Amino acid sequence: MTEAIAESFNPESHPQIVERISDAAVKIAKQYGQHFRSLADLGMDMGIDDQGNPYLIEVNVRDQRYSFYKAGEKSMFKQTYRHPLEYAQTLIYEQKARKKQQLSG
């Protein structure tokens, strides 16, 4: 993503574009999560227009990890396992924080 942005936009706009893409991805994931409670891992194909606005192309809910491995993209393959684990860790942390707040409140 950073390579595509670097080739198409001036450096000053990079942080804003990345933030817009990230915000859109989180909103999309939350929306999917409301409809598919057991969903824990999403892959999103997104595009950006010439103004740096993100557009959703498709959401993949099936395991696409091995396509990265077969393509020789081993770092991306490893990252696809890291992200769901980091997400799970965040959920556990948030759940513990809510329980702690309920007990102290």
C-alpha positions in Angstrom: 0.0 0.0 0.0 2.7 2.5 0.9 4.5 1.9 -2.4 1.3 2.6 -4.4 0.6 5.7 -2.4 4.3 6.9 -2.8 4.1 6.5 -6.5 0.8 8.4 -6.9 0.6 11.1 -4.2 2.8 13.8 -2.7 4.5 12.8 0.6 2.6 15.4 2.6 -0.7 13.7 1.9 0.5 10.1 2.8 -0.5 10.1 6.5 -4.0 11.4 5.7 -4.6 8.8 2.9 -3.3 6.0 5.1 -5.6 7.1 7.9 -8.6 7.3 5.6 -7.9 3.7 4.4 -7.5 2.5 7.9 -10.6 4.2 9.1 -12.7 2.7 6.2 -11.2 -0.8 6.8 -12.1 -0.7 10.5 -15.7 0.6 9.8 -16.2 -2.2 7.2 -14.8 -4.8 9.6 -17.2 -3.6 12.4 -20.1 -3.8 10.0 -19.3 -7.3 8.9 -18.8 -8.3 12.6 -22.3 -7.2 13.4 -23.7 -9.5 10.8 -21.3 -12.4 11.1 -20.5 -12.9 14.8 -18.0 -15.8 14.4 -16.0 -13.8 11.8 -12.4 -13.1 13.0 -10.4 -12.6 9.9 -11.1 -10.5 6.8 -9.2 -9.7 3.7 -10.1 -6.5 2.0 -9.3 -5.4 -1.5 -9.5 -1.6 -1.6 -8.7 1.0 -4.1 -8.1 4.8 -3.8 -9.2 7.5 -6.2 -7.0 10.4 -7.4 -8.1 12.4 -4.3 -6.9 9.6 -1.9 -10.4 8.4 -1.0 -10.7 4.7 -0.3 -13.1 2.4 -2.2 -14.0 -1.1 -1.2 -13.6 -3.6 -4.1 -14.3 -6.8 -2.2 -14.1 -8.5 1.1 -12.6 -12.0 1.4 -13.7 -14.1 4.4 -12.2 -17.4 3.3 -8.6 -18.2 4.2 -6.4 -16.7 1.5 -3.1 -17.1 3.4 -1.6 -19.8 1.3 -1.9 -17.8 -1.9 0.7 -15.4 -0.4 2.9 -18.4 0.5 2.7 -19.9 -3.0 3.5 -16.5 -4.5 6.7 -16.3 -2.5 5.4 -13.5 -0.3 6.5 -15.1 3.0 6.4 -11.9 5.1 2.8 -11.2 4.1 2.0 -14.9 4.8 3.3 -14.5 8.3 1.5 -11.2 8.8 -1.8 -12.9 7.9 -1.4 -15.0 11.0 -0.1 -12.2 13.2 -3.1 -9.8 12.6 -5.8 -12.2 13.9 -3.8 -13.0 16.9 -3.2 -9.3 17.6 -7.0 -8.7 17.2 -7.8 -11.5 19.6 -5.3 -10.0 22.1 -7.0 -6.6 21.8 -10.4 -8.2 22.4 -9.2 -9.9 25.5 -7.6 -6.7 26.8 -10.8 -4.7 26.2 -12.9 -7.4 27.9 -10.7 -7.4 31.0 -10.8 -3.6 31.1 -14.6 -3.6 30.9 -14.8 -6.1 33.8 -12.3 -4.1 35.9 -14.4 -1.0 35.3 -17.6 -2.7 36.2 -16.1 -4.0 39.4 -14.7 -0.6 40.4 -17.7 1.3 39.3 
